[in-house]
Amino acid sequence: MTHRLSALIFDVDGTLAETERDGHRVAFNESFMAHSLNWFWSDGLYGELLKITGGKERLAHFIEHYQPDMPNGMPIETLINTLHQEKNKRYLQILQAGKIPLRPGVLRLLNAARNSGVKLAIATTTTLENVHHLLSCTLSSDAINWFDVIAAGDVVAAKKPAPDIYFYALEKLQLPANECVAIEDSANGLQAALQAELTTLITLNDYTANENFTGAALVVNQLGEPDAPCQAIAGSMGGSNCVDLALFNRLINRE
């Protein structure tokens, strides 16, 4: 039985744009400074912390396992919420300064899907506000309307690698998993998508290059452009030099 591609479901951070190293990490450190904390997340430490999905969850993990100096008299939950709100404000300023462009091939693929009637969705642990800001700053003020479904933040209780966010997206899309492809950048994201029985393509970044992507239909270094081909790390491009809708159709049909 041949399946037709009906929707693309994108992760956000690290997938649509390289938001982590020069975006969220910098914003977290600015948040710490703003609240007179002597905490600093280096590039290497942040790579370790990214194994924990969700900004507030990442803060809680850091406090529990790294035992940094803590301010007196503030409950941990209040501190985490305060720092996370400050981080998001700083992150928006970084986006508005134009410091975080989309990854290669993202805009091309979004336009191809829209022109072909393929639905677009987002499934991410980041907040809806951050999704809106990223799309507004890199695409257009109404770009969030390009997407049929935005599954973001705390819309489900269990975050990736739990599959809940993908089940939610599929339910809202009203589509079966075998007509959709998930585009992810991390092992946590891959496990979430696979548990939802989604064909999954991985676009690597520096933080995730050494993770285990067993089960992915294809692993590439980026989505690529016609004049700047992507590289297949695992799996076959089937003759394509960049990720396109024809390739996704082949992937969901295991061709």
C-alpha positions in Angstrom: 0.0 0.0 0.0 1.4 3.4 -1.0 1.1 6.2 1.5 0.9 9.8 0.5 2.8 12.6 2.3 0.1 14.7 4.1 2.1 16.6 6.8 5.5 17.6 8.0 6.0 17.9 11.7 8.9 20.1 12.8 10.8 20.3 16.0 12.0 23.8 16.7 15.2 24.4 18.6 18.2 23.0 16.7 15.9 22.0 13.8 14.3 25.1 12.4 17.2 27.2 13.6 20.4 26.8 15.6 18.8 28.4 18.7 20.6 26.7 21.4 24.3 27.8 21.6 23.9 31.4 20.7 20.3 31.8 21.7 18.9 30.0 24.7 22.3 29.4 26.3 23.3 33.1 26.1 19.9 34.1 27.4 20.1 31.7 30.4 23.5 33.2 31.3 22.2 36.7 31.0 19.2 35.7 33.2 21.6 34.4 35.8 23.6 37.7 35.8 20.4 39.8 36.0 19.6 38.0 39.2 23.1 38.2 40.7 23.8 34.5 40.4 27.4 33.4 39.8 26.2 30.6 37.5 27.5 30.2 34.0 26.6 27.6 31.4 29.6 27.0 29.2 29.2 25.6 25.7 30.2 22.1 27.0 28.0 22.2 30.1 25.1 23.3 28.0 25.6 20.4 25.7 25.2 18.1 28.7 22.2 19.9 30.0 20.4 19.6 26.6 19.9 15.9 27.4 17.1 17.3 29.6 14.2 18.6 27.5 12.5 21.8 28.6 14.0 25.0 30.0 12.5 24.8 33.4 13.3 21.1 33.6 16.9 21.9 32.6 17.1 24.5 35.4 15.8 22.0 38.0 18.2 19.3 36.8 21.1 21.8 37.1 20.2 22.9 40.6 19.7 19.3 41.8 22.8 17.7 40.2 25.3 20.6 40.1 24.4 22.2 43.4 25.2 25.8 42.5 25.2 28.6 45.1 21.5 29.4 45.8 19.9 32.8 46.8 18.5 32.8 50.3 14.8 32.8 51.0 13.5 32.0 47.6 11.7 28.7 47.0 13.3 26.6 44.2 10.1 26.6 42.1 9.8 30.4 42.3 13.5 30.8 41.4 13.1 28.5 38.4 10.0 30.3 37.1 11.6 33.7 37.6 14.8 32.7 35.8 12.9 31.1 32.9 10.8 34.1 32.4 13.8 36.3 32.4 15.6 33.9 30.0 12.7 34.1 27.5 12.7 37.9 27.6 16.5 37.9 26.8 16.0 35.2 24.1 13.5 37.4 22.4 16.0 40.3 22.3 18.5 38.0 20.7 16.0 37.0 18.0 14.9 40.6 17.4 18.6 41.5 16.8 18.6 39.0 13.9 21.3 36.8 15.5 19.5 33.5 14.8 18.7 32.7 11.2 16.8 29.7 9.9 18.9 26.6 9.1 19.6 26.0 5.4 16.7 24.5 3.5 14.1 25.2 6.1 12.4 28.1 4.2 12.6 26.2 0.9 10.9 23.2 2.4 8.2 25.2 4.2 7.3 27.0 0.9 7.3 23.7 -1.0 4.9 22.2 1.5 2.6 25.2 1.4 2.5 25.2 -2.4 1.8 21.5 -2.5 -1.0 21.3 0.0 1.1 19.4 2.5 0.2 20.4 6.1 2.7 21.9 8.5 2.9 21.3 12.2 5.3 22.0 15.1 6.0 19.6 18.0 8.3 21.1 20.5 9.1 21.4 24.2 9.8 25.2 23.9 7.0 27.6 24.7 4.4 28.8 22.3 5.6 32.3 22.9 9.2 31.3 21.8 7.8 29.6 18.7 5.9 32.7 17.7 8.9 34.9 18.3 11.3 32.7 16.2 8.8 32.5 13.3 8.1 36.2 13.4 11.7 37.2 13.5 13.0 34.8 10.8 10.0 34.6 8.5 7.1 37.1 8.8 4.8 38.4 11.4 2.0 36.0 10.3 4.3 33.0 9.8 2.7 31.1 12.7 -0.4 30.9 10.5 1.6 28.8 8.0 1.2 25.9 10.5 -1.9 23.9 10.9 -1.0 22.8 14.4 1.4 24.2 17.0 2.1 21.7 19.7 4.3 23.5 22.1 5.5 23.8 25.7 3.2 22.5 28.4 0.3 21.5 26.2 1.2 17.9 27.3 2.5 16.9 30.7 5.3 14.5 29.6 8.0 16.0 27.4 10.3 14.3 24.9 11.5 11.5 24.8 7.9 10.7 25.7 5.7 10.6 22.5 2.9 12.7 24.0 3.6 15.9 22.0 3.5 13.9 18.7 0.3 12.1 19.6 -1.2 15.5 20.4 0.0 16.9 17.0 -1.4 13.9 15.1 -4.7 14.1 16.8 -5.0 17.8 16.0 -3.9 17.2 12.4 -6.5 14.4 12.1 -3.9 12.3 10.2 -2.4 8.9 10.6 1.3 8.6 11.5 2.0 6.8 8.2 1.2 10.0 6.2 3.5 12.2 8.2 7.2 12.8 8.6 8.8 14.2 11.8 11.9 16.4 11.4 14.1 16.3 14.5 17.7 17.1 15.6 18.1 15.0 18.8 17.9 11.5 20.1 15.2 12.6 22.6 13.2 13.9 19.7 13.8 10.8 17.6 12.6 8.5 20.4 9.4 10.6 20.9 8.6 10.5 17.2 9.4 6.8 16.8 7.1 5.9 19.7 4.4 7.8 17.9 5.2 5.5 14.8 6.4 8.5 12.7 8.9 8.2 9.9 11.7 10.5 11.2 14.4 12.5 9.5 17.3 13.9 11.6 19.2 17.1 10.8 22.3 17.1 12.9 23.8 20.0 14.8 27.0 20.3 16.8 25.3 19.4 20.1 23.7 16.2 18.7 26.2 15.0 16.2 27.4 12.1 18.4 24.0 10.9 19.6 22.4 7.6 18.7 19.9 7.9 15.9 19.1 4.2 15.4 15.6 4.0 13.9 15.8 7.3 11.9 14.8 6.9 8.3 17.5 9.3 7.3 20.2 11.4 9.0 21.6 14.4 7.3 23.9 17.3 8.2 21.2 19.8 7.1 18.2 20.0 4.8 20.4 21.5 2.1 19.8 23.8 -0.9 20.1 23.0 -4.6 23.3 25.0 -4.8 24.5 23.7 -1.4 23.8 20.0 -1.1 23.3 18.3 2.2 25.2 15.2 3.2 23.6 11.9 4.2 25.2 10.6 7.4 23.0 7.5 7.6 20.4 6.3 5.1 20.0 7.0 1.4 19.1 10.2 -0.3 17.9 8.2 -3.3 19.7 10.5 -5.8 18.5 13.8 -4.2 21.0 16.4 -3.4 18.8 18.1 -0.8 15.8 17.1 1.3 12.5 17.7 -0.6 9.0 16.5 -0.7 9.8 13.7 -3.2 12.4 12.4 -0.8 9.9 12.4 2.1 7.4 10.5 0.0 10.1 7.9 -0.7 10.9 7.7 3.0 7.3 7.1 4.2 7.0 4.4 1.6 10.3 2.8 2.6 11.6 3.1 -1.0 
